[in-house]
Amino acid sequence: MTINVSISALAWVFGGFETFKYVLIIFGFFISILIKEVNAKNGYLFYYNNGISKMQLFVYGFLMNFVFSMLLILVINVGIKLV
């Protein structure tokens, strides 16, 4: 999540809030997955031993990222409207 928010913050600086939203929800998540694949490829062993496939983990991770991203965007929108 830290990588995702960092990449999204850069998108906000260079592209505005609309770009931030799309990057946060889609692009940042996939960049985080890519970095995880490169740096800690064997880190999935725990999930595999518990019967969770890599695809299930990615789908669940994307859905959770989507929910938390939407909540964060909602909070930021409310904060912007209050200022």
C-alpha positions, 0 to 999 in steps of 0.5 A: 500500500505504501508503494501505491500511495507514493506513486499516486502522490506523484501522479497528484503532483504532476497530473492533478487529483483526477490522475491521482484517483486512477493511478491509486485504484489501478496502476499503483496496485499493479506496480506494487505487485510487480515490485513484490514479484521482483523482490520477494518471489518466494514470499507466497509460500505461506499463502500457498501452504494455506491453500490460497493460490496466487490468483486468489491472492491478487484478486482479493488484494485488488478488491481490498485496494479498490475498497480502501482507495474509494474510501480514501478518495471519498475522504479527500473529496470531503476534505477538499469541499470543506476547505 
